[in-house]
Amino acid sequence: MKKEISRKFCVAPMMGYTTPYARKLYRILSKHTFLFSEMIATKSLIYSKNRSNIIDNDSNNPVALQVGGSEINDLKKASIIALEHNYDEINLNVGCPSKAVQKGSFGACLMNDKTLVRNCIEALQHDKIEATLKCRLGLGKELNYEFFEEFIDEISKSGIKVIYVHARNAILTGISPQANRTVPPLNYNYVNRIKKKYPQINFILNGGIDSLDKASFLINQFDGVMIGRLIKNNPFILNKIDKEIFGASFEKTDGEEIINNYFNYIRPILGKDSIFRLLSPIIGIFFGVPESKFIKKKINEILHNKELDLMQKILIDFIKEKKYLFN
């Protein structure tokens, strides 16, 4: 039986960022936030020798495994793997516009074949794990509500219950994946319109949510919100989510305690993966401050020398000085 899970506030899947280590940090900060893995190609999920370093869950629930692929048999296997690793959900990426993803015949380009996408969702479905979709509004420079509606019409035939929508088009040529996160215009109204047509489906809004105030406002209009870059740049704001979004009783955790908890987690697994991957979820907070060039150089030296205790001290001192990280 599938679990009843709130997706009111979700951290978006981000390539290179939402690693098992990032998800551990996010879970230390928030008990209720719904988390995502990076997008993982089904071939890598099935055949990679380093699979455990990519999809390790370590009881970070509630959490989704996001996959990219369009081969039905591979997707069926991926769903079983997600279930074996205690994921609550398996999510199909139909929103990534990168050339590498297009070459593999998955991501946003699949929106051109809505019947195939429906078949992919049906392949992922299992009575013990939720199969969901993350998509865009459409493809190309021009918004077209009819295209989006027809796409969802077809996908809805699978019986899908949760769809995450990055409320922009994907432009497959001429701009970078990074530019695809900002250049195509947002249109939240399209998501509102489709939500009214399909009230039985939960539509989670993604795109352009750059503050917790904006997230709180949009949660009242949609079934949930999904945030990426805001969390990547400052994961510590998750410390406020359980109280402000989920209404949980609030036991304030200070920065030093959070950092100590995280370092207690990574210290025994140092050597299992690179020190950069272990620390990348937390060191990004340095890079948006004055003199960040000097800080980056210092951090690179510390990482190169694997001076974990020194890194821990620098982080604690930084957090104490920059209390705004929790605002």
N, C-alpha and C positions, 0 to 999 in steps of 0.2 A: 504493500500500500504506500502511495506517495505521501510525503509529509506536507502538512499545512505550513507554508512559509510566507512571511511578509517580504515583499520586494519594494517596500515603500522608499527605501534608500539603498542604492546599489553603487558599487565601485566598478567602473567600466573595465572590460578587458583591454589591456594595453601591452602591445608587443614590446618585450624587453623590460617590462616593469612589473606586471602583476605575476611575479614568480611565486613559488611556494614560500619564499622568505618574506616577500612583501605582504603576502596574505597573512602570515604569522604576525607581522607588525600591526597590520590593520585590525586583526582580531584582538590583539592586546589592547588596542585603543577603543574598540567598539565590539560589544557582544552581539549586536543585532543587525548591523550592516550586512547586506547581501553581497558576497564577493564573487569575483570571476577569475579564472585562470587567464593566461595569455591565449590567443588563438593558436591552436596546435593543428597542423595538417594531419589528416587521418593516417597517412602513410607513416609519419613520424610517431604518432601515437601507437601504432600497431607494431612497428618494426625497430624503432630506435633502441640502441643498447643503453642510452642514457635516459630512458623514459622516466625512471623514478625521480631524477633530478628536475624533470619538467612538470610532472603531474602529481607529485607527492601531495597528499591532502593534509595529513597530520591533524585531523579533527578540527579543521578551520571552518566547519559548517556554521551557518548555511553558506553554501558555495556551489558555483556552477563551473563545469568544464566546457570551454568553448572550443569547437572544432571547425576546421575548414576542409571541405571535400564535397564531392558530388557522386562518388561511386557507391552504389547502394550497399553492396556487401561490406565495404569498409566502414560505412556509417553504422551498420548493424553491429559490427565488432566494436566500434568506438563506444556505443551505448553500453555494451557489457563491461568494457574496461572502466567506464565512468562509474558504473554501479559497483564494481569490485573495489574501487578506490573510495567508496563512500561519498561520492558527489550527490548533491540533491537534485541536480539538473544537468542536462546536456544541451548545449546551445549551438545552433548552426549559424556561422557567420556568413551573412549575405550583404555585407556592407563595406568590407575592406576594398579599396580601389587600387592597391599597388599592382605594378606590372608583374611582379613575381607571382602574386596570388592569381592574377588573370591567366598567366601561363599555365598554372596548375588547374585551371577551370573551376575555381571556386571564388568566394568573395562576392563583391557587388555585381560582377558581370553575370552572375546567375539570375539576377532580377529580370534578365531578358528571356528567361525560360521558367515561367511561373509553375508550369506543370512539373518540371523536374524538381523544383524547390519543394513543392508539396510532396512528391515521392520521397525526397530526402528526409523531410520531417517524419513521414510515416515510417521510414526505415529506422529512425532514431527512437521511436516511441516504444515504451516498455511500461508494464504496469507498476514498476517500482521506482521509476525515475521520470521526472518531467522533461519532455522534449520541447524546446522553445526556439525562437528565431530572433536574430538581430539583423535589421535591414535598414535601408535608406528610404527616402520618399520616391526616388526614381533615379534615372540616369541622364547625364547630359546637363547642359547649361540652363535649359528651360524647365520650370516646374510644370507638372501635368497631373492634376488630381485624379483624372480618369485612369491614368496608368497605375497610380498607387492603389486606387480602389479596386481595379481589376486584379492586381497582384494579390491583395489581401483577400479578395473574394475567393480566389483559387486556393490560397494557403488555408483558409478557414475550413475547407472541405476535409482537412486532415484531422479536425477536432482539436487543433492547437488551442491552448488556454492562455499563453503568455507570449507577447511579441514586444521586443524592445525596438524602438524606432529612433535612429539618429535623424532628426528632423531637417535634413538637407538632402539634396541630390548627391550622387557620386559622379564626378567627372573622370572618366577613365583614361583620357589622354590630355596631355598639355600642361597638367599641373601635378605637383607632388602629393603623396599621401598626407603630408603635413598640411599643405595648402587646402586639401579637401576637408580639413577640419574647420576651416574658417572662411574660405572664399565662397563656396556655394551658399546662397542665402538660406536662413532658417525660415521654417514655416510651421509653427506649432498648430495653426488652425487646421491643417490637413489631418494631424493626429487627433484633434478634437472631433473632427467630422467623422473619421472612420470609427472612433470609439463609440459614437452615438449609433452607428449602424450595427456594430458588433459588441453590444454590452456584455456578452458572455466571455469576451476575451479581455484580459488585462493588458493594457497598453502602457509600457514604461517609456517615459520621455528621456531622450538623450540629445545633447548638443547645446552649446552656448550657455550652460548653467555654471556661472563663474563666481557664485557666492552662496553661502548657506541661506541667506535671506531669500534669494531667488529660488533656491531649492524648496524652501518651506512654502513659498507662495505657489509654486507649480504643483506641489504634492496635492494641494486642494483641488486641482483641476484634472489631474491624471491619476492613474493607478499606482504611480511611483515615479521616481526620477533616477537617472543613472549619470554619475559624474566621473570624469576621468582626470583631466589635467590639473584641476584644482587640488585633487588628492595627491597626485604625483608630486606637485610642487610643495605641498605642505600636508603630509599625512596626519599631522598632529591635530588638525581640526576634527578628525574623526572622534576625538575625545569628547566632543560635545554632542554627538549624534544620538546616543542612547537616550539622553534626557530630552533634548530639544525636538527630535523627530519621533522617537518611539514612546516618549512619556515614561521612561523607566526611572526608578529612584536613582539618584545621582550620587555616586561616591567619587569625589574628585581625585584624579590620579595626577600627580605632578610629573613634570618632564623627566626628572632624575629617575623616578621609579619606573617609568615607561622604558627609558633607555637601558637601565639595569636589567629589566625583564627581557628585553630583546637580546642584549649581549649574553645573558645567561642561556638563551636559546641557541645562539649561533656558535658560541665558544666550543661546545662539544662536537659540532659538525664542521669545524674549520678543517679544510683539506678535502672534504666531500665535494666541495665546489669551490670556485675561485672566490677570494676574499672580496673582490669587487662585486660579484653577484650577491654575496651575502650582505654587503653593506649598502648597495645601491638604493634600496628602498628608503634609507634614512639620510643619506648624505646629500641628497638633492636640495635639502633645505638651505644649504650654504650658498647655493649658486645665484640666488636672486638678491644678494645683499651687496652693499658697497665693498670694494676691494675683493670681489669674488675671484679675480684672477690669481691673487696671492693665496687665497684660501684653497682654490683648486690645486695649485702647485703643492701646497703643504699636504693636502689630502692624498695626492698621488704618491708623494714620498712615503707617507705612512702606510698606504696600501701596498706599495712595492716592498716595504720592509716588514709587512705583516705585523705591525705594532698595534695589536687589538686594544690593549689597555690604554694606550695613548689616545687612540681614536675615541674610545669610550669617554675619557676625561674631557677631550675637546668638545664632544657633543654635549655633555652635561653642562659645561661652562657656557657654551653657546646658547643652549636652551634657557639657562638662568638669565642670561643677558637679554635675549630676544623673547620676552614673554608674549609678544604679539602673536607668536605662532599658535597660541591657543585661542585667539580671538576670531 
